[in-house]
């Protein structure tokens, strides 16, 4: 769906499983306990074989909180000499916090009550321990899998971005992400919270930056008749950056008199401009596909069977 927003703003399993450059797997916690002497041994073996580990931990163990605090952490290294695990945790300001967890604390933190596991992917609670590797070489891909530019699929996905399906669980897709973000910011303003999670807007801005580069590429390769890069940058990417900067400033002052309505007005402007530009891009991509009917016949068949009304 190209872009989605999850209510909690956290990065979960949806994009990891969908990413063709990640080899993503999981193993039940019970199996880890039965086949390895400790979870630490399992983690060390994974890291030695170039896998990252994504695991639920009780952060109160190593952060000193009074109450249990269950959250996913990314484990990317270990140091036997220091007796520590290297971990990263995505936080509410859209940044990763890097931490070192001593081996003893890690074993305690990883001993999660079964009631806290398996709530479901959309809730960000794994039903086991996840591990994945980044496939840097094409020779590691499954034979026959094509991860090169597919202009037919790109146009198909763009049409869905502009007219996305209904919400799935806590996930919202495509252009509807703007409205979901607005609901959250108005909720923060109404309840006078002292903090506003900025991850969703940071992700949205990242998407606009990537879209500017995509438009440049599509024009340079001859898929588009017009160069939309500068227009998209000025009307969409820069305005989204202004919205992100406003949200950062609001958090600096602890969201006192939080300008939720102003933030929503900025997002309305970004959304309107983006829909206008991308609708034209979608039309030009359709024209390109029509002019190359024989080469992209399978996407014409899919497009005829899809309904975006």
NORBEL-V742524 format. One record per pair of residues at least 12 apart in sequence whose ideal C-beta (glycine too) atoms are under 6 Angstrom apart, sorted by the first residue. I is the first residue (numbers start at 1). J is the second residue. D is the distance in Angstrom with one decimal. If there is no record, write none. Layout:
# NORBEL-V742524
i = {I:I}
j = {J:J}
d = {D:D}
This chain:
# NORBEL-V742524
i = {1:1:2:2:3:4:4:5:5:5:5:6:6:7:9:9:9:10:11:12:13:20:21:22:23:23:23:24:25:26:26:27:27:28:29:32:39:40:43:44:46:50:51:51:52:52:53:53:54:54:55:56:56:56:56:57:57:57:58:58:59:61:61:61:62:62:62:70:73:73:74:75:83:83:84:84:85:85:87:87:92:93:94:94:94:122:122:151:152:152:155:158:159:159:161:162:163:164:178:178:181:182:182:185:185:186:188:189:189:193:194:194:196:196:198:201:201:205:205:208:208:208:212:212:212:212:215:215:215:216:223:224:225:228:228:232:235:236:236:236:239:239:240:243:243:246}
j = {173:174:157:161:207:171:173:172:177:180:200:170:171:170:197:199:200:124:90:124:121:147:135:132:132:133:135:132:131:128:130:128:129:128:128:129:110:103:75:78:131:133:131:133:76:132:75:131:74:130:129:70:72:112:126:73:109:110:70:109:71:105:108:109:101:105:109:116:87:89:88:87:102:103:100:102:101:106:99:101:197:198:198:199:202:169:170:223:296:299:285:282:282:308:174:175:308:176:267:271:200:264:267:260:263:260:258:258:260:255:254:255:251:255:247:244:247:240:244:236:237:240:229:232:233:237:228:229:232:229:288:284:284:277:281:277:273:270:273:274:269:270:270:266:267:263}
d = {4.3:5.9:5.1:5.0:4.8:5.3:4.9:5.0:4.0:5.4:5.5:5.6:5.4:4.5:4.9:3.6:4.3:5.5:5.6:4.6:4.6:5.0:5.4:5.0:6.0:4.8:5.7:4.3:6.0:4.8:4.7:5.5:5.6:4.4:5.4:5.8:4.7:5.8:5.6:5.7:4.9:5.3:4.5:4.9:5.4:5.7:4.1:4.9:5.7:4.1:5.1:5.9:5.7:5.2:5.8:5.0:4.3:5.9:5.7:4.8:5.5:5.1:4.8:4.0:4.9:4.3:5.8:5.1:4.7:5.1:4.6:5.3:5.7:4.9:4.4:5.5:4.6:5.0:4.9:5.6:4.4:5.6:5.1:4.6:3.4:3.9:4.8:5.6:4.5:3.0:4.0:5.1:5.8:5.7:4.2:5.8:4.3:5.4:5.2:4.3:5.4:4.5:5.8:4.4:5.0:5.0:5.8:4.5:3.1:5.9:4.7:5.6:5.9:5.5:5.2:5.2:5.5:4.9:5.0:5.4:4.3:4.7:5.9:5.4:5.0:5.2:4.7:4.8:5.5:4.3:5.3:5.0:5.5:5.8:6.0:5.4:4.0:5.8:5.3:4.8:5.9:4.8:5.1:4.2:5.9:5.9}
